[in-house]
Amino acid sequence: MYFRGHPPPHVHIITSSRQEAQLRLSDLSVLAGHVPPSVLGKARAWAAGNSDLLREKWNALHPD
């Protein structure tokens, strides 16, 4: 998540091999990019388990 992010609320997934994807917080769908399925699955599971924290952080960084 970046301070100067843009809607919709999302997080960035970046692998050690520099593959990148953006994961929408509302439904955990991929907005852009591509990462291996195993990485995407782990990222989705983590985001699902931390959804309240992620939404709280997004709202703090991006006030309306």
mmCIF file of the N, C-alpha and C atoms, coordinates in Angstrom:
data_MODEL
# 
_entry.id   MODEL 
# 
loop_
_atom_site.group_PDB 
_atom_site.id 
_atom_site.type_symbol 
_atom_site.label_atom_id 
_atom_site.label_alt_id 
_atom_site.label_comp_id 
_atom_site.label_asym_id 
_atom_site.label_entity_id 
_atom_site.label_seq_id 
_atom_site.pdbx_PDB_ins_code 
_atom_site.Cartn_x 
_atom_site.Cartn_y 
_atom_site.Cartn_z 
_atom_site.occupancy 
_atom_site.B_iso_or_equiv 
_atom_site.pdbx_formal_charge 
_atom_site.auth_seq_id 
_atom_site.auth_comp_id 
_atom_site.auth_asym_id 
_atom_site.auth_atom_id 
_atom_site.pdbx_PDB_model_num 
ATOM 1   N N  . MET A 1 1  ? 0.858   -1.168  0.000   1.00 0.00 ? 1  MET A N  1 
ATOM 2   C CA . MET A 1 1  ? 0.000   0.000   0.000   1.00 0.00 ? 1  MET A CA 1 
ATOM 3   C C  . MET A 1 1  ? 0.904   1.231   0.000   1.00 0.00 ? 1  MET A C  1 
ATOM 4   N N  . TYR A 1 2  ? 0.581   2.175   -0.849  1.00 0.00 ? 2  TYR A N  1 
ATOM 5   C CA . TYR A 1 2  ? 1.388   3.383   -0.952  1.00 0.00 ? 2  TYR A CA 1 
ATOM 6   C C  . TYR A 1 2  ? 0.610   4.583   -0.431  1.00 0.00 ? 2  TYR A C  1 
ATOM 7   N N  . PHE A 1 3  ? 1.344   5.533   0.144   1.00 0.00 ? 3  PHE A N  1 
ATOM 8   C CA . PHE A 1 3  ? 0.725   6.735   0.694   1.00 0.00 ? 3  PHE A CA 1 
ATOM 9   C C  . PHE A 1 3  ? -0.067  7.486   -0.375  1.00 0.00 ? 3  PHE A C  1 
ATOM 10  N N  . ARG A 1 4  ? 0.490   7.621   -1.548  1.00 0.00 ? 4  ARG A N  1 
ATOM 11  C CA . ARG A 1 4  ? -0.188  8.352   -2.618  1.00 0.00 ? 4  ARG A CA 1 
ATOM 12  C C  . ARG A 1 4  ? -0.910  7.395   -3.564  1.00 0.00 ? 4  ARG A C  1 
ATOM 13  N N  . GLY A 1 5  ? -1.545  6.391   -2.995  1.00 0.00 ? 5  GLY A N  1 
ATOM 14  C CA . GLY A 1 5  ? -2.273  5.417   -3.789  1.00 0.00 ? 5  GLY A CA 1 
ATOM 15  C C  . GLY A 1 5  ? -3.491  6.026   -4.450  1.00 0.00 ? 5  GLY A C  1 
ATOM 16  N N  . HIS A 1 6  ? -4.096  5.282   -5.296  1.00 0.00 ? 6  HIS A N  1 
ATOM 17  C CA . HIS A 1 6  ? -5.262  5.726   -6.045  1.00 0.00 ? 6  HIS A CA 1 
ATOM 18  C C  . HIS A 1 6  ? -6.385  4.723   -5.823  1.00 0.00 ? 6  HIS A C  1 
ATOM 19  N N  . PRO A 1 7  ? -7.617  5.164   -5.902  1.00 0.00 ? 7  PRO A N  1 
ATOM 20  C CA . PRO A 1 7  ? -8.742  4.247   -5.751  1.00 0.00 ? 7  PRO A CA 1 
ATOM 21  C C  . PRO A 1 7  ? -8.743  3.218   -6.887  1.00 0.00 ? 7  PRO A C  1 
ATOM 22  N N  . PRO A 1 8  ? -9.367  2.106   -6.703  1.00 0.00 ? 8  PRO A N  1 
ATOM 23  C CA . PRO A 1 8  ? -10.019 1.618   -5.487  1.00 0.00 ? 8  PRO A CA 1 
ATOM 24  C C  . PRO A 1 8  ? -8.984  1.158   -4.464  1.00 0.00 ? 8  PRO A C  1 
ATOM 25  N N  . PRO A 1 9  ? -9.404  0.995   -3.211  1.00 0.00 ? 9  PRO A N  1 
ATOM 26  C CA . PRO A 1 9  ? -8.475  0.521   -2.186  1.00 0.00 ? 9  PRO A CA 1 
ATOM 27  C C  . PRO A 1 9  ? -7.837  -0.811  -2.608  1.00 0.00 ? 9  PRO A C  1 
ATOM 28  N N  . HIS A 1 10 ? -6.505  -0.873  -2.513  1.00 0.00 ? 10 HIS A N  1 
ATOM 29  C CA . HIS A 1 10 ? -5.782  -2.057  -2.948  1.00 0.00 ? 10 HIS A CA 1 
ATOM 30  C C  . HIS A 1 10 ? -4.424  -2.130  -2.267  1.00 0.00 ? 10 HIS A C  1 
ATOM 31  N N  . VAL A 1 11 ? -3.800  -3.281  -2.374  1.00 0.00 ? 11 VAL A N  1 
ATOM 32  C CA . VAL A 1 11 ? -2.431  -3.476  -1.923  1.00 0.00 ? 11 VAL A CA 1 
ATOM 33  C C  . VAL A 1 11 ? -1.616  -3.986  -3.095  1.00 0.00 ? 11 VAL A C  1 
ATOM 34  N N  . HIS A 1 12 ? -0.310  -3.769  -3.002  1.00 0.00 ? 12 HIS A N  1 
ATOM 35  C CA . HIS A 1 12 ? 0.604   -4.251  -4.023  1.00 0.00 ? 12 HIS A CA 1 
ATOM 36  C C  . HIS A 1 12 ? 1.270   -5.522  -3.531  1.00 0.00 ? 12 HIS A C  1 
ATOM 37  N N  . ILE A 1 13 ? 1.362   -6.500  -4.414  1.00 0.00 ? 13 ILE A N  1 
ATOM 38  C CA . ILE A 1 13 ? 2.095   -7.725  -4.151  1.00 0.00 ? 13 ILE A CA 1 
ATOM 39  C C  . ILE A 1 13 ? 3.344   -7.649  -5.023  1.00 0.00 ? 13 ILE A C  1 
ATOM 40  N N  . ILE A 1 14 ? 4.504   -7.771  -4.417  1.00 0.00 ? 14 ILE A N  1 
ATOM 41  C CA . ILE A 1 14 ? 5.755   -7.715  -5.165  1.00 0.00 ? 14 ILE A CA 1 
ATOM 42  C C  . ILE A 1 14 ? 6.591   -8.922  -4.759  1.00 0.00 ? 14 ILE A C  1 
ATOM 43  N N  . THR A 1 15 ? 6.987   -9.711  -5.742  1.00 0.00 ? 15 THR A N  1 
ATOM 44  C CA . THR A 1 15 ? 7.777   -10.907 -5.464  1.00 0.00 ? 15 THR A CA 1 
ATOM 45  C C  . THR A 1 15 ? 9.263   -10.582 -5.472  1.00 0.00 ? 15 THR A C  1 
ATOM 46  N N  . SER A 1 16 ? 10.065  -11.523 -4.997  1.00 0.00 ? 16 SER A N  1 
ATOM 47  C CA . SER A 1 16 ? 11.519  -11.336 -4.992  1.00 0.00 ? 16 SER A CA 1 
ATOM 48  C C  . SER A 1 16 ? 12.082  -11.247 -6.402  1.00 0.00 ? 16 SER A C  1 
ATOM 49  N N  . SER A 1 17 ? 11.351  -11.779 -7.382  1.00 0.00 ? 17 SER A N  1 
ATOM 50  C CA . SER A 1 17 ? 11.803  -11.692 -8.777  1.00 0.00 ? 17 SER A CA 1 
ATOM 51  C C  . SER A 1 17 ? 11.170  -10.491 -9.493  1.00 0.00 ? 17 SER A C  1 
ATOM 52  N N  . ARG A 1 18 ? 10.626  -9.568  -8.705  1.00 0.00 ? 18 ARG A N  1 
ATOM 53  C CA . ARG A 1 18 ? 10.069  -8.301  -9.189  1.00 0.00 ? 18 ARG A CA 1 
ATOM 54  C C  . ARG A 1 18 ? 8.792   -8.430  -10.016 1.00 0.00 ? 18 ARG A C  1 
ATOM 55  N N  . GLN A 1 19 ? 8.080   -9.505  -9.840  1.00 0.00 ? 19 GLN A N  1 
ATOM 56  C CA . GLN A 1 19 ? 6.744   -9.587  -10.431 1.00 0.00 ? 19 GLN A CA 1 
ATOM 57  C C  . GLN A 1 19 ? 5.826   -8.812  -9.497  1.00 0.00 ? 19 GLN A C  1 
ATOM 58  N N  . GLU A 1 20 ? 4.818   -8.168  -10.069 1.00 0.00 ? 20 GLU A N  1 
ATOM 59  C CA . GLU A 1 20 ? 3.956   -7.325  -9.244  1.00 0.00 ? 20 GLU A CA 1 
ATOM 60  C C  . GLU A 1 20 ? 2.505   -7.446  -9.685  1.00 0.00 ? 20 GLU A C  1 
ATOM 61  N N  . ALA A 1 21 ? 1.611   -7.350  -8.703  1.00 0.00 ? 21 ALA A N  1 
ATOM 62  C CA . ALA A 1 21 ? 0.174   -7.310  -8.961  1.00 0.00 ? 21 ALA A CA 1 
ATOM 63  C C  . ALA A 1 21 ? -0.462  -6.394  -7.922  1.00 0.00 ? 21 ALA A C  1 
ATOM 64  N N  . GLN A 1 22 ? -1.637  -5.900  -8.251  1.00 0.00 ? 22 GLN A N  1 
ATOM 65  C CA . GLN A 1 22 ? -2.424  -5.095  -7.315  1.00 0.00 ? 22 GLN A CA 1 
ATOM 66  C C  . GLN A 1 22 ? -3.663  -5.893  -6.957  1.00 0.00 ? 22 GLN A C  1 
ATOM 67  N N  . LEU A 1 23 ? -3.935  -5.999  -5.672  1.00 0.00 ? 23 LEU A N  1 
ATOM 68  C CA . LEU A 1 23 ? -5.044  -6.785  -5.158  1.00 0.00 ? 23 LEU A CA 1 
ATOM 69  C C  . LEU A 1 23 ? -6.077  -5.858  -4.539  1.00 0.00 ? 23 LEU A C  1 
ATOM 70  N N  . ARG A 1 24 ? -7.285  -5.856  -5.105  1.00 0.00 ? 24 ARG A N  1 
ATOM 71  C CA . ARG A 1 24 ? -8.383  -5.013  -4.605  1.00 0.00 ? 24 ARG A CA 1 
ATOM 72  C C  . ARG A 1 24 ? -8.803  -5.520  -3.222  1.00 0.00 ? 24 ARG A C  1 
ATOM 73  N N  . LEU A 1 25 ? -8.982  -4.603  -2.283  1.00 0.00 ? 25 LEU A N  1 
ATOM 74  C CA . LEU A 1 25 ? -9.342  -5.005  -0.924  1.00 0.00 ? 25 LEU A CA 1 
ATOM 75  C C  . LEU A 1 25 ? -10.777 -5.502  -0.800  1.00 0.00 ? 25 LEU A C  1 
ATOM 76  N N  . SER A 1 26 ? -11.679 -4.974  -1.596  1.00 0.00 ? 26 SER A N  1 
ATOM 77  C CA . SER A 1 26 ? -13.096 -5.312  -1.418  1.00 0.00 ? 26 SER A CA 1 
ATOM 78  C C  . SER A 1 26 ? -13.407 -6.774  -1.728  1.00 0.00 ? 26 SER A C  1 
ATOM 79  N N  . ASP A 1 27 ? -12.778 -7.331  -2.758  1.00 0.00 ? 27 ASP A N  1 
ATOM 80  C CA . ASP A 1 27 ? -13.095 -8.715  -3.132  1.00 0.00 ? 27 ASP A CA 1 
ATOM 81  C C  . ASP A 1 27 ? -11.852 -9.562  -3.417  1.00 0.00 ? 27 ASP A C  1 
ATOM 82  N N  . LEU A 1 28 ? -10.675 -8.996  -3.165  1.00 0.00 ? 28 LEU A N  1 
ATOM 83  C CA . LEU A 1 28 ? -9.392  -9.675  -3.343  1.00 0.00 ? 28 LEU A CA 1 
ATOM 84  C C  . LEU A 1 28 ? -9.146  -10.124 -4.782  1.00 0.00 ? 28 LEU A C  1 
ATOM 85  N N  . SER A 1 29 ? -9.728  -9.388  -5.719  1.00 0.00 ? 29 SER A N  1 
ATOM 86  C CA . SER A 1 29 ? -9.472  -9.675  -7.133  1.00 0.00 ? 29 SER A CA 1 
ATOM 87  C C  . SER A 1 29 ? -8.216  -8.925  -7.579  1.00 0.00 ? 29 SER A C  1 
ATOM 88  N N  . VAL A 1 30 ? -7.607  -9.412  -8.647  1.00 0.00 ? 30 VAL A N  1 
ATOM 89  C CA . VAL A 1 30 ? -6.418  -8.771  -9.193  1.00 0.00 ? 30 VAL A CA 1 
ATOM 90  C C  . VAL A 1 30 ? -6.848  -7.604  -10.077 1.00 0.00 ? 30 VAL A C  1 
ATOM 91  N N  . LEU A 1 31 ? -6.366  -6.417  -9.749  1.00 0.00 ? 31 LEU A N  1 
ATOM 92  C CA . LEU A 1 31 ? -6.659  -5.218  -10.542 1.00 0.00 ? 31 LEU A CA 1 
ATOM 93  C C  . LEU A 1 31 ? -5.719  -5.109  -11.723 1.00 0.00 ? 31 LEU A C  1 
ATOM 94  N N  . ALA A 1 32 ? -4.464  -5.438  -11.499 1.00 0.00 ? 32 ALA A N  1 
ATOM 95  C CA . ALA A 1 32 ? -3.452  -5.290  -12.547 1.00 0.00 ? 32 ALA A CA 1 
ATOM 96  C C  . ALA A 1 32 ? -2.271  -6.179  -12.191 1.00 0.00 ? 32 ALA A C  1 
ATOM 97  N N  . GLY A 1 33 ? -1.514  -6.542  -13.198 1.00 0.00 ? 33 GLY A N  1 
ATOM 98  C CA . GLY A 1 33 ? -0.288  -7.283  -12.982 1.00 0.00 ? 33 GLY A CA 1 
ATOM 99  C C  . GLY A 1 33 ? -0.501  -8.782  -12.893 1.00 0.00 ? 33 GLY A C  1 
ATOM 100 N N  . HIS A 1 34 ? 0.594   -9.454  -12.561 1.00 0.00 ? 34 HIS A N  1 
ATOM 101 C CA . HIS A 1 34 ? 0.569   -10.914 -12.477 1.00 0.00 ? 34 HIS A CA 1 
ATOM 102 C C  . HIS A 1 34 ? 1.653   -11.390 -11.524 1.00 0.00 ? 34 HIS A C  1 
ATOM 103 N N  . VAL A 1 35 ? 1.276   -12.305 -10.662 1.00 0.00 ? 35 VAL A N  1 
ATOM 104 C CA . VAL A 1 35 ? 2.222   -13.020 -9.809  1.00 0.00 ? 35 VAL A CA 1 
ATOM 105 C C  . VAL A 1 35 ? 1.863   -14.502 -9.906  1.00 0.00 ? 35 VAL A C  1 
ATOM 106 N N  . PRO A 1 36 ? 2.792   -15.386 -9.581  1.00 0.00 ? 36 PRO A N  1 
ATOM 107 C CA . PRO A 1 36 ? 2.489   -16.818 -9.643  1.00 0.00 ? 36 PRO A CA 1 
ATOM 108 C C  . PRO A 1 36 ? 1.278   -17.170 -8.770  1.00 0.00 ? 36 PRO A C  1 
ATOM 109 N N  . PRO A 1 37 ? 0.509   -18.170 -9.191  1.00 0.00 ? 37 PRO A N  1 
ATOM 110 C CA . PRO A 1 37 ? -0.682  -18.568 -8.428  1.00 0.00 ? 37 PRO A CA 1 
ATOM 111 C C  . PRO A 1 37 ? -0.402  -18.869 -6.957  1.00 0.00 ? 37 PRO A C  1 
ATOM 112 N N  . SER A 1 38 ? 0.728   -19.475 -6.654  1.00 0.00 ? 38 SER A N  1 
ATOM 113 C CA . SER A 1 38 ? 1.029   -19.787 -5.252  1.00 0.00 ? 38 SER A CA 1 
ATOM 114 C C  . SER A 1 38 ? 1.221   -18.514 -4.432  1.00 0.00 ? 38 SER A C  1 
ATOM 115 N N  . VAL A 1 39 ? 1.851   -17.513 -5.022  1.00 0.00 ? 39 VAL A N  1 
ATOM 116 C CA . VAL A 1 39 ? 2.050   -16.227 -4.342  1.00 0.00 ? 39 VAL A CA 1 
ATOM 117 C C  . VAL A 1 39 ? 0.706   -15.521 -4.183  1.00 0.00 ? 39 VAL A C  1 
ATOM 118 N N  . LEU A 1 40 ? -0.097  -15.537 -5.230  1.00 0.00 ? 40 LEU A N  1 
ATOM 119 C CA . LEU A 1 40 ? -1.412  -14.898 -5.170  1.00 0.00 ? 40 LEU A CA 1 
ATOM 120 C C  . LEU A 1 40 ? -2.276  -15.537 -4.092  1.00 0.00 ? 40 LEU A C  1 
ATOM 121 N N  . GLY A 1 41 ? -2.255  -16.837 -4.007  1.00 0.00 ? 41 GLY A N  1 
ATOM 122 C CA . GLY A 1 41 ? -3.038  -17.530 -2.982  1.00 0.00 ? 41 GLY A CA 1 
ATOM 123 C C  . GLY A 1 41 ? -2.619  -17.144 -1.577  1.00 0.00 ? 41 GLY A C  1 
ATOM 124 N N  . LYS A 1 42 ? -1.317  -17.079 -1.358  1.00 0.00 ? 42 LYS A N  1 
ATOM 125 C CA . LYS A 1 42 ? -0.814  -16.687 -0.032  1.00 0.00 ? 42 LYS A CA 1 
ATOM 126 C C  . LYS A 1 42 ? -1.172  -15.235 0.277   1.00 0.00 ? 42 LYS A C  1 
ATOM 127 N N  . ALA A 1 43 ? -1.051  -14.367 -0.727  1.00 0.00 ? 43 ALA A N  1 
ATOM 128 C CA . ALA A 1 43 ? -1.382  -12.955 -0.519  1.00 0.00 ? 43 ALA A CA 1 
ATOM 129 C C  . ALA A 1 43 ? -2.865  -12.784 -0.225  1.00 0.00 ? 43 ALA A C  1 
ATOM 130 N N  . ARG A 1 44 ? -3.697  -13.502 -0.955  1.00 0.00 ? 44 ARG A N  1 
ATOM 131 C CA . ARG A 1 44 ? -5.146  -13.416 -0.701  1.00 0.00 ? 44 ARG A CA 1 
ATOM 132 C C  . ARG A 1 44 ? -5.487  -13.904 0.698   1.00 0.00 ? 44 ARG A C  1 
ATOM 133 N N  . ALA A 1 45 ? -4.884  -15.002 1.110   1.00 0.00 ? 45 ALA A N  1 
ATOM 134 C CA . ALA A 1 45 ? -5.152  -15.537 2.449   1.00 0.00 ? 45 ALA A CA 1 
ATOM 135 C C  . ALA A 1 45 ? -4.721  -14.543 3.519   1.00 0.00 ? 45 ALA A C  1 
ATOM 136 N N  . TRP A 1 46 ? -3.551  -13.926 3.331   1.00 0.00 ? 46 TRP A N  1 
ATOM 137 C CA . TRP A 1 46 ? -3.071  -12.951 4.303   1.00 0.00 ? 46 TRP A CA 1 
ATOM 138 C C  . TRP A 1 46 ? -3.992  -11.736 4.331   1.00 0.00 ? 46 TRP A C  1 
ATOM 139 N N  . ALA A 1 47 ? -4.357  -11.241 3.159   1.00 0.00 ? 47 ALA A N  1 
ATOM 140 C CA . ALA A 1 47 ? -5.221  -10.055 3.084   1.00 0.00 ? 47 ALA A CA 1 
ATOM 141 C C  . ALA A 1 47 ? -6.593  -10.342 3.692   1.00 0.00 ? 47 ALA A C  1 
ATOM 142 N N  . ALA A 1 48 ? -7.125  -11.522 3.455   1.00 0.00 ? 48 ALA A N  1 
ATOM 143 C CA . ALA A 1 48 ? -8.426  -11.882 4.030   1.00 0.00 ? 48 ALA A CA 1 
ATOM 144 C C  . ALA A 1 48 ? -8.352  -11.901 5.553   1.00 0.00 ? 48 ALA A C  1 
ATOM 145 N N  . GLY A 1 49 ? -7.260  -12.400 6.092   1.00 0.00 ? 49 GLY A N  1 
ATOM 146 C CA . GLY A 1 49 ? -7.095  -12.464 7.537   1.00 0.00 ? 49 GLY A CA 1 
ATOM 147 C C  . GLY A 1 49 ? -6.783  -11.127 8.177   1.00 0.00 ? 49 GLY A C  1 
ATOM 148 N N  . ASN A 1 50 ? -6.394  -10.165 7.369   1.00 0.00 ? 50 ASN A N  1 
ATOM 149 C CA . ASN A 1 50 ? -6.024  -8.843  7.874   1.00 0.00 ? 50 ASN A CA 1 
ATOM 150 C C  . ASN A 1 50 ? -6.855  -7.732  7.243   1.00 0.00 ? 50 ASN A C  1 
ATOM 151 N N  . SER A 1 51 ? -8.042  -8.064  6.774   1.00 0.00 ? 51 SER A N  1 
ATOM 152 C CA . SER A 1 51 ? -8.856  -7.107  6.019   1.00 0.00 ? 51 SER A CA 1 
ATOM 153 C C  . SER A 1 51 ? -9.213  -5.867  6.830   1.00 0.00 ? 51 SER A C  1 
ATOM 154 N N  . ASP A 1 52 ? -9.544  -6.033  8.096   1.00 0.00 ? 52 ASP A N  1 
ATOM 155 C CA . ASP A 1 52 ? -9.886  -4.862  8.917   1.00 0.00 ? 52 ASP A CA 1 
ATOM 156 C C  . ASP A 1 52 ? -8.696  -3.919  9.045   1.00 0.00 ? 52 ASP A C  1 
ATOM 157 N N  . LEU A 1 53 ? -7.526  -4.467  9.295   1.00 0.00 ? 53 LEU A N  1 
ATOM 158 C CA . LEU A 1 53 ? -6.317  -3.652  9.413   1.00 0.00 ? 53 LEU A CA 1 
ATOM 159 C C  . LEU A 1 53 ? -6.003  -2.949  8.095   1.00 0.00 ? 53 LEU A C  1 
ATOM 160 N N  . LEU A 1 54 ? -6.119  -3.663  6.982   1.00 0.00 ? 54 LEU A N  1 
ATOM 161 C CA . LEU A 1 54 ? -5.823  -3.069  5.678   1.00 0.00 ? 54 LEU A CA 1 
ATOM 162 C C  . LEU A 1 54 ? -6.781  -1.931  5.355   1.00 0.00 ? 54 LEU A C  1 
ATOM 163 N N  . ARG A 1 55 ? -8.069  -2.119  5.624   1.00 0.00 ? 55 ARG A N  1 
ATOM 164 C CA . ARG A 1 55 ? -9.034  -1.045  5.375   1.00 0.00 ? 55 ARG A CA 1 
ATOM 165 C C  . ARG A 1 55 ? -8.766  0.155   6.290   1.00 0.00 ? 55 ARG A C  1 
ATOM 166 N N  . GLU A 1 56 ? -8.415  -0.116  7.538   1.00 0.00 ? 56 GLU A N  1 
ATOM 167 C CA . GLU A 1 56 ? -8.098  0.958   8.473   1.00 0.00 ? 56 GLU A CA 1 
ATOM 168 C C  . GLU A 1 56 ? -6.882  1.756   7.982   1.00 0.00 ? 56 GLU A C  1 
ATOM 169 N N  . LYS A 1 57 ? -5.852  1.062   7.549   1.00 0.00 ? 57 LYS A N  1 
ATOM 170 C CA . LYS A 1 57 ? -4.651  1.733   7.046   1.00 0.00 ? 57 LYS A CA 1 
ATOM 171 C C  . LYS A 1 57 ? -4.941  2.512   5.775   1.00 0.00 ? 57 LYS A C  1 
ATOM 172 N N  . TRP A 1 58 ? -5.727  1.916   4.859   1.00 0.00 ? 58 TRP A N  1 
ATOM 173 C CA . TRP A 1 58 ? -6.069  2.626   3.629   1.00 0.00 ? 58 TRP A CA 1 
ATOM 174 C C  . TRP A 1 58 ? -6.795  3.934   3.967   1.00 0.00 ? 58 TRP A C  1 
ATOM 175 N N  . ASN A 1 59 ? -7.785  3.841   4.861   1.00 0.00 ? 59 ASN A N  1 
ATOM 176 C CA . ASN A 1 59 ? -8.564  5.036   5.215   1.00 0.00 ? 59 ASN A CA 1 
ATOM 177 C C  . ASN A 1 59 ? -7.705  6.089   5.910   1.00 0.00 ? 59 ASN A C  1 
ATOM 178 N N  . ALA A 1 60 ? -6.735  5.657   6.698   1.00 0.00 ? 60 ALA A N  1 
ATOM 179 C CA . ALA A 1 60 ? -5.840  6.618   7.361   1.00 0.00 ? 60 ALA A CA 1 
ATOM 180 C C  . ALA A 1 60 ? -4.927  7.310   6.348   1.00 0.00 ? 60 ALA A C  1 
ATOM 181 N N  . LEU A 1 61 ? -4.477  6.574   5.334   1.00 0.00 ? 61 LEU A N  1 
ATOM 182 C CA . LEU A 1 61 ? -3.577  7.146   4.326   1.00 0.00 ? 61 LEU A CA 1 
ATOM 183 C C  . LEU A 1 61 ? -4.304  7.914   3.242   1.00 0.00 ? 61 LEU A C  1 
ATOM 184 N N  . HIS A 1 62 ? -5.588  7.632   3.069   1.00 0.00 ? 62 HIS A N  1 
ATOM 185 C CA . HIS A 1 62 ? -6.358  8.246   1.977   1.00 0.00 ? 62 HIS A CA 1 
ATOM 186 C C  . HIS A 1 62 ? -7.681  8.810   2.494   1.00 0.00 ? 62 HIS A C  1 
ATOM 187 N N  . PRO A 1 63 ? -7.623  9.834   3.348   1.00 0.00 ? 63 PRO A N  1 
ATOM 188 C CA . PRO A 1 63 ? -8.882  10.407  3.848   1.00 0.00 ? 63 PRO A CA 1 
ATOM 189 C C  . PRO A 1 63 ? -9.697  11.002  2.710   1.00 0.00 ? 63 PRO A C  1 
ATOM 190 N N  . ASP A 1 64 ? -11.004 10.901  2.825   1.00 0.00 ? 64 ASP A N  1 
ATOM 191 C CA . ASP A 1 64 ? -11.895 11.439  1.772   1.00 0.00 ? 64 ASP A CA 1 
ATOM 192 C C  . ASP A 1 64 ? -11.875 12.926  1.716   1.00 0.00 ? 64 ASP A C  1 
# 
